[in-house]
């Protein structure tokens, strides 16, 4: 079992930066692929970025060059550094995890709200 707790959301202006953090429980954190998703009001949840144990990462086109995902396999944390924020980045951001051998995201955090004003 993996438990995830996000923090770091808030209200910022367009162009500002924000860093989200996800604290994960479990002794085998390094074996899990970690990701961030987001959900805007009235829209479906969408993928933002993920990171493997090795540090390899993937980003949605909408955030490439602005967001950076990183992980600390000792502290069991995943960070999402968000720069040059836009109003369309507004939403609830969720941390997710799946075992490296799994195909679905089995574990989710409760989400943290990010609001970007224009």
Buried (B, 14 or more C-beta within 10 A) or exposed (E): EBEBEBEBBEEBEEEBEBEBBBBBEBEEBBBBBBBBBBBBEEEEBEBBBBBBBEEEBBBBEBBEEBBBBBBEBEEBBBBBBBBEBBEEBBBBBBBBBBBEEEEEBEBBBEBBEBBBEE
